[in-house]
Amino acid sequence: MELLRYWSVIRKRLWMIALLVVVSCTAVGFYSTHYLPSQFEASAQLIVNNQQTDTTKTATSIDVGSISSSTMVIKTYKEIIRTPRIMKKVADRYPDLHASPEELIAKISVKSVNETQVMSITAVDGSYVRAAKMANAVSTVFQQEIKTLMKLDNVSVLNLADTTKHPQAVSPHPPTNIVVAFILSAMVGVGIAFVLDQLNNTVKNEEEIRDLLGVPVLGAIPKVKRRDLSDKGAQPKMTSLGGGGKNVTLDS
C-alpha cells in the first residue's frame, strides 16, 4: 500500500517533474556546448631506469629487485615534479609558455603507468599546443634537475608530446553533463512532489477521515468525469463503506 501511495504522489506531479527534467537538461546541454571552455590534454612519458652496477650481468638479464626499487622511486619523483622548485625552473627556462609556477602546478598531473617504470606527465590547457609544450618542458627540466637533487642519472625521456596533433577536447562532455542533470533534476522533482504533498492538509482518503474524526465512513460519492456524462442513462452510484450500505440510499 505504501508503494501505491508513493506512486500516486509522483503520478499527480508527474507533469512538474517532467517539465523540470526537460528544462534542466536543455539548459545544461546548451551551457556545456556554448559557454564552457574546451580543455585539451597532452602527455609526455619518462622512464626510470634501474642502475646496473653488476658488470657480470648481461644486457638481457632482468633484476626484479631493481625494477621494484625503481617503481618505489617513481613515487618520490611524482611528488618532486609538482614542487615549486621544478616548476620555477620550467617557468624561467620556457618564458614562451607565459605560465607561473603556481599555474603549472595546477595544470600538471603525474602518474605511473600500471605500476611500471614509466611515468606519464600530463598537462591540461585550453590550447592543445600549449598543453603539449608544458608537458615537454616539465619532462625535460625534471630530467636535468633530478641529477642535482638525487645525484642520480636514471631518468630518460621516453616520448614527448606531439605538438602537431589536433585532438578532440577532453572537456566539456555534454552527454555526460546532460545525464547527470537528468538524474539530479528527476530526484529534485520527486522531492518537491513529496514536499508539496506533505504541505497539502486536505483530506485525501477514507483512512484520513477515520483518523481525524474518529468515526466510520458510511459512503463515498465517486468523482464524475466528463465522459461519464455522455451516457445519459448512467447515474452515479454511492459506494458503501463500513457496512453502511443498507442504511444509505441515493435518490435520483
C-alpha positions as CSV (number, residue, x, y, z in Angstrom):
1,M,0.0,0.0,0.0
2,E,2.9,2.4,0.7
3,L,4.3,1.9,-2.7
4,L,0.9,2.7,-4.3
5,R,0.7,5.8,-2.1
6,Y,4.2,6.9,-3.3
7,W,3.4,6.3,-6.9
8,S,0.1,8.2,-6.5
9,V,2.1,11.2,-5.2
10,I,4.6,11.0,-8.1
11,R,1.9,10.5,-10.8
12,K,-0.1,13.5,-9.6
13,R,3.0,15.8,-10.0
14,L,4.4,13.9,-13.0
15,W,4.0,16.9,-15.3
16,M,6.0,19.1,-12.9
17,I,8.8,16.5,-12.7
18,A,8.9,16.1,-16.5
19,L,9.0,19.9,-17.0
20,L,11.8,20.3,-14.5
21,V,13.8,17.5,-16.2
22,V,13.3,18.9,-19.7
23,V,14.3,22.5,-18.7
24,S,17.3,21.3,-16.7
25,C,18.7,19.0,-19.4
26,T,18.2,21.7,-22.1
27,A,19.9,24.4,-20.0
28,V,22.8,22.2,-19.1
29,G,23.3,21.0,-22.7
30,F,23.2,24.5,-24.1
31,Y,25.5,25.8,-21.4
32,S,28.0,23.0,-21.9
33,T,28.1,23.4,-25.7
34,H,28.2,27.2,-25.9
35,Y,29.7,28.6,-22.8
36,L,32.1,26.1,-21.1
37,P,35.6,26.5,-22.5
38,S,37.2,23.5,-24.2
39,Q,40.1,21.8,-22.4
40,F,42.8,19.8,-24.2
41,E,45.2,17.2,-22.7
42,A,48.8,16.3,-23.8
43,S,51.1,13.8,-22.2
44,A,54.8,13.0,-22.2
45,Q,56.4,9.8,-20.9
46,L,59.5,9.3,-18.8
47,I,61.2,6.1,-17.9
48,V,63.1,5.5,-14.6
49,N,66.0,3.1,-15.4
50,N,67.4,0.8,-12.8
51,Q,71.1,1.4,-12.1
52,Q,73.1,-1.6,-13.3
53,T,76.2,-1.9,-11.1
54,D,77.0,-5.6,-11.5
55,T,79.1,-5.9,-14.7
56,T,78.7,-9.7,-14.7
57,K,75.0,-9.3,-15.7
58,T,74.2,-9.4,-19.4
59,A,72.2,-6.7,-21.1
60,T,69.2,-9.0,-21.3
61,S,69.2,-10.1,-17.7
62,I,66.3,-8.8,-15.5
63,D,66.8,-7.8,-11.9
64,V,63.4,-7.9,-10.4
65,G,64.6,-6.2,-7.2
66,S,65.9,-3.3,-9.2
67,I,62.7,-2.9,-11.0
68,S,60.8,-2.9,-7.8
69,S,63.1,-0.3,-6.3
70,S,62.6,1.9,-9.4
71,T,58.8,1.8,-9.0
72,M,59.2,2.9,-5.4
73,V,61.5,5.8,-6.6
74,I,58.8,6.8,-9.0
75,K,56.5,7.7,-6.1
76,T,59.1,10.1,-4.8
77,Y,59.7,11.5,-8.3
78,K,55.9,12.1,-8.8
79,E,56.0,14.4,-5.7
80,I,59.2,16.2,-6.7
81,I,57.9,17.1,-10.2
82,R,55.0,19.1,-8.9
83,T,57.1,21.2,-6.5
84,P,57.6,24.9,-6.8
85,R,61.4,24.4,-7.3
86,I,60.9,22.3,-10.5
87,M,58.0,24.5,-11.8
88,K,60.0,27.7,-11.3
89,K,62.8,26.3,-13.4
90,V,60.3,25.5,-16.1
91,A,58.8,28.9,-16.0
92,D,62.2,30.6,-16.1
93,R,63.6,28.4,-19.0
94,Y,60.5,28.5,-21.1
95,P,59.1,32.0,-20.9
96,D,57.1,31.4,-24.1
97,L,54.7,29.3,-22.0
98,H,53.6,32.5,-20.2
99,A,52.8,30.4,-17.1
100,S,53.7,31.0,-13.4
101,P,54.9,28.1,-11.2
102,E,51.5,28.0,-9.5
103,E,49.7,27.7,-12.8
104,L,52.0,24.9,-13.9
105,I,51.4,23.0,-10.7
106,A,47.6,23.4,-11.2
107,K,47.8,22.2,-14.8
108,I,50.3,19.3,-14.5
109,S,49.5,15.9,-13.2
110,V,51.9,12.9,-12.8
111,K,51.0,9.2,-12.7
112,S,52.8,5.9,-13.1
113,V,51.6,3.7,-16.0
114,N,50.2,0.5,-14.5
115,E,52.8,0.3,-11.7
116,T,55.7,0.2,-14.2
117,Q,58.9,2.2,-14.5
118,V,57.1,4.6,-16.9
119,M,55.8,7.9,-15.7
120,S,53.3,10.0,-17.6
121,I,53.3,13.8,-17.3
122,T,50.0,15.3,-18.4
123,A,49.2,18.9,-18.9
124,V,45.6,20.3,-19.4
125,D,45.0,23.7,-21.1
126,G,42.6,25.5,-23.3
127,S,45.2,25.1,-26.2
128,Y,46.5,21.7,-27.1
129,V,49.8,23.1,-28.4
130,R,50.4,25.0,-25.1
131,A,49.5,21.8,-23.1
132,A,52.0,19.8,-25.2
133,K,54.7,22.4,-24.7
134,M,54.0,22.4,-20.9
135,A,54.3,18.6,-20.7
136,N,57.5,18.5,-22.7
137,A,59.1,21.4,-20.8
138,V,58.4,19.8,-17.4
139,S,59.7,16.4,-18.6
140,T,63.0,18.0,-19.9
141,V,63.6,20.2,-16.9
142,F,62.9,17.3,-14.5
143,Q,65.3,15.0,-16.3
144,Q,68.0,17.6,-15.9
145,E,67.3,18.7,-12.3
146,I,67.0,15.2,-10.9
147,K,70.7,14.7,-11.4
148,T,71.4,17.5,-8.9
149,L,68.6,16.7,-6.5
150,M,69.0,13.0,-6.2
151,K,72.5,12.5,-7.5
152,L,71.1,10.0,-10.0
153,D,71.0,9.9,-13.7
154,N,68.3,7.3,-14.1
155,V,65.6,9.3,-15.8
156,S,65.2,9.3,-19.6
157,V,62.6,10.9,-21.8
158,L,60.6,8.0,-23.5
159,N,58.2,10.0,-25.5
160,L,57.5,13.7,-25.9
161,A,54.0,15.1,-26.6
162,D,53.3,15.8,-30.3
163,T,52.6,19.5,-30.8
164,T,51.3,18.9,-34.3
165,K,48.3,16.8,-33.4
166,H,44.7,18.1,-33.5
167,P,42.9,16.0,-30.9
168,Q,39.4,16.4,-29.6
169,A,38.8,18.3,-26.4
170,V,38.6,16.2,-23.2
171,S,36.1,18.5,-21.6
172,P,33.4,19.6,-21.5
173,H,31.5,16.4,-22.3
174,P,27.8,17.5,-23.0
175,P,26.3,13.9,-23.0
176,T,27.7,13.2,-19.5
177,N,26.6,16.6,-18.2
178,I,23.1,16.0,-19.6
179,V,22.8,12.6,-17.9
180,V,23.9,14.0,-14.6
181,A,21.4,16.8,-15.0
182,F,18.6,14.3,-15.8
183,I,19.3,12.3,-12.7
184,L,19.6,15.3,-10.3
185,S,16.6,17.1,-11.7
186,A,14.4,14.0,-11.5
187,M,15.5,13.5,-7.9
188,V,14.8,17.1,-7.1
189,G,11.4,16.9,-8.8
190,V,10.4,13.9,-6.9
191,G,11.5,15.5,-3.7
192,I,9.4,18.6,-4.4
193,A,6.4,16.5,-5.2
194,F,6.6,14.8,-1.8
195,V,7.1,18.1,0.0
196,L,4.0,19.6,-1.7
197,D,2.1,16.5,-0.8
198,Q,3.0,16.9,2.9
199,L,2.1,20.6,2.8
200,N,-1.3,19.8,1.5
201,N,-3.5,19.4,4.6
202,T,-6.7,18.5,2.8
203,V,-8.4,15.1,3.4
204,K,-7.4,12.7,0.7
205,N,-9.0,9.3,1.5
206,E,-11.3,7.4,3.9
207,E,-8.4,6.5,6.2
208,E,-7.6,10.1,7.0
209,I,-11.3,10.8,7.8
210,R,-11.3,7.9,10.3
211,D,-8.0,9.2,11.8
212,L,-9.2,12.8,12.1
213,L,-12.8,12.4,13.2
214,G,-12.8,9.0,14.8
215,V,-16.0,8.0,13.0
216,P,-16.6,5.3,10.4
217,V,-17.2,6.2,6.8
218,L,-20.7,5.3,5.6
219,G,-20.3,6.0,1.9
220,A,-18.3,7.8,-0.8
221,I,-19.5,9.7,-3.8
222,P,-17.4,8.9,-6.8
223,K,-15.9,11.7,-9.0
224,V,-17.9,12.1,-12.2
225,K,-15.8,12.6,-15.3
226,R,-17.0,14.3,-18.4
227,R,-17.0,11.1,-20.5
228,D,-19.3,9.6,-17.9
229,L,-21.9,12.3,-18.6
230,S,-22.1,11.4,-22.2
231,D,-24.2,8.3,-21.3
232,K,-27.5,9.9,-20.2
233,G,-28.8,6.7,-18.8
234,A,-25.9,6.3,-16.4
235,Q,-26.3,7.5,-12.9
236,P,-23.6,7.8,-10.2
237,K,-23.8,5.2,-7.5
238,M,-22.7,5.7,-3.9
239,T,-20.1,3.3,-2.7
240,S,-20.9,1.9,0.6
241,L,-18.2,1.6,3.2
242,G,-18.0,0.4,6.8
243,G,-21.1,-1.9,6.5
244,G,-23.5,1.1,6.0
245,G,-24.7,0.1,2.6
246,K,-28.2,-1.0,3.8
247,N,-28.9,2.3,5.6
248,V,-27.8,4.8,2.9
249,T,-29.5,5.3,-0.5
250,L,-29.1,7.7,-3.3
251,D,-32.3,9.1,-4.8
252,S,-32.3,10.3,-8.4
